[in-house]
Amino acid sequence: MNTFLNPEDILDKLELRSDMLVADFGCGSGGFTIPLAREVEDGLVYGLDIQGEPLSALKGRILLENIKNIKIIKTNLENPKGSTLPAESVDMVLIPNVLFQIENKSAIILEALRILKNSGKLVIIDWLTRVSQGPAEGRISKEDVIGLAKDQGLNFEKEFDTGRYHYGIVFSRG
């Protein structure tokens, strides 16, 4: 669990409905995936990541906690149609602490846009550029994220508090 972020507090700010379909891009071992699954108990959470080891840990947690509404997908989200999900199929895409790790930041935003339903939301959480904690390289400012998302046709909705080390931004499609 990431000690810098509190997934439950963050999810409380996202207007989740119990029947939503949500994709967690770069889900790792499930820091957001498990709390998301509890929030959308009548929906489904897709946990997507390129790394097998964290996904294996997530699979173990799902079995241990008897969670039935998570589907794990091992994939490279920087590839075209990388999520493998159908176009316009999810209500929300969450990209927590992922953009700083990848080269092609616009590709992952494009993939999120592709799979979002017309009224869908994209939520991006990443490291503030001005804090000393966290990764030394790869950070992207919230202003640059807003610019990238707007360039792809997404609408800025709001910024929300995630704590001292990260920013949170919500975009809408359509």
Residue pairs with C-beta under 8 A, 6 or more apart in sequence:
1 7
1 31
2 31
2 97
4 133
4 134
4 163
4 164
4 165
4 166
5 31
5 96
5 97
5 125
5 162
5 163
5 165
5 166
6 163
7 31
7 32
7 35
7 36
7 96
8 35
10 32
10 125
10 160
10 162
10 168
11 32
11 35
11 36
11 39
13 160
13 161
13 168
14 92
14 121
14 123
14 170
15 121
16 22
16 36
16 39
16 40
16 92
17 40
17 43
17 91
18 39
18 40
18 41
18 42
18 43
19 40
19 42
19 43
20 40
20 43
20 91
20 92
21 40
21 43
21 44
21 46
21 89
21 90
21 91
21 92
22 36
22 40
22 43
22 44
22 45
22 46
22 90
22 91
22 92
22 93
22 94
23 45
23 46
23 48
23 83
23 85
23 90
23 92
23 93
23 94
23 112
23 115
24 32
24 33
24 36
24 45
24 46
24 47
24 48
24 94
24 96
25 48
25 77
25 83
25 93
25 94
25 95
25 98
25 108
25 111
25 112
26 48
26 49
26 50
26 77
26 95
26 96
26 97
26 98
26 101
27 33
27 47
27 48
27 49
27 54
27 55
27 58
27 72
28 49
28 51
28 54
28 58
29 54
29 55
29 57
29 58
29 61
30 47
30 54
30 57
30 58
30 61
30 62
30 70
31 96
32 94
32 96
33 45
33 47
33 58
33 70
34 58
34 61
34 62
34 65
34 67
34 70
36 45
36 94
37 45
37 67
37 69
37 70
38 67
40 69
41 69
42 69
43 69
43 91
44 69
44 70
44 71
45 69
45 70
45 71
46 70
46 71
46 72
46 73
46 83
46 85
46 90
47 55
47 58
47 70
47 71
47 72
47 73
48 72
48 73
48 74
48 75
48 77
48 83
49 55
49 74
49 75
50 74
50 75
50 76
50 77
52 74
55 72
55 74
58 70
58 72
59 72
61 67
62 70
62 72
73 83
73 84
73 85
75 82
75 83
75 84
76 82
77 83
77 102
77 107
77 108
77 111
78 102
78 103
78 104
78 107
78 108
79 107
80 107
80 111
81 111
81 114
82 107
82 108
82 111
83 111
83 114
83 115
85 115
86 115
87 114
87 115
88 114
88 115
88 116
88 117
88 118
88 120
89 115
89 117
90 115
90 116
90 117
90 120
91 116
91 117
91 119
91 120
91 121
92 116
92 120
92 121
92 122
92 123
93 112
93 115
93 116
93 120
93 121
93 122
93 123
94 123
94 125
95 108
95 109
95 112
95 122
95 123
95 124
95 125
95 126
96 123
96 124
96 125
96 126
97 125
97 126
97 127
97 166
98 108
98 126
99 105
99 108
99 124
99 126
99 138
99 140
99 145
100 126
100 127
100 134
100 135
100 137
100 138
100 139
100 140
101 135
101 138
102 108
102 138
105 140
105 145
105 148
106 148
106 151
106 152
109 122
109 148
109 149
109 152
109 154
110 152
112 122
113 122
113 152
113 153
113 154
113 173
116 122
116 173
117 173
118 173
118 174
119 172
119 173
119 174
120 172
120 173
120 174
121 157
121 170
121 171
121 172
121 173
122 149
122 154
122 170
122 171
122 172
122 173
123 168
123 169
123 170
123 171
124 145
124 149
124 168
124 169
124 171
125 162
125 166
125 167
125 168
125 169
126 139
126 140
126 142
126 145
126 166
126 167
127 134
127 135
127 139
127 165
127 166
128 139
128 142
128 165
128 166
128 167
129 139
129 140
129 141
131 164
131 165
133 165
134 165
140 148
142 159
142 167
142 169
145 167
145 169
146 156
146 169
149 156
149 169
149 171
150 156
153 173
154 171
154 172
154 173
155 171
155 172
155 173
155 174
156 169
156 171
157 170
157 171
157 172
158 169
158 170
159 167
159 168
159 169
159 170
160 168
160 169
160 170
161 168
162 168
